[in-house]
């Protein structure tokens, strides 16, 4: 009986290892664009949005819907805040099937968010992940004001953003609250982007392999522009 139990356990562990290897090795064949091309399409769309020359709405017709009914190949994954003022499809002027959007308050990752990104990156083949924050983020503001404490399930959001808030508060003792919030938002973007590869072996593998690129960006609520955090638009 003991030998049989050991054998079964070994088979289960072996199957798990095979499954993980299969996930990492699986390829969708890509979506037809590189990460840099995908990023350019996002930024071009944002320029159209800012200029009031949007095209996506008219492209979201019956023919488009029917063409996507059997599958999707979004070229970019966007991890964005749930804020109602920052809908990625609108600010990047994109129609159905172009971007795979994961939205959560504070654009923070948990296992479900990571799994969603893994699915789009590994299974669909999207080559780009954009972590998108925005000015005057309510989740970040709440974290700065709470100083790491909050009631209910909001506490889990505050707990995740807290390291960024602590950093901003420590470095901004002479700054205004608004400046601290923006610094915390920027720090949160850095931490979230770094955590994607730290917490996900699948994402880490794809980045190391060169088939996935992660970028950080911030949306300006006032003029509508999206700015890449490396300073390039």
Order of alpha helices (4+ residues) and beta strands (2+ residues): alpha-alpha-alpha-alpha-beta-alpha-beta-alpha-beta-alpha-alpha-alpha-alpha-beta-beta
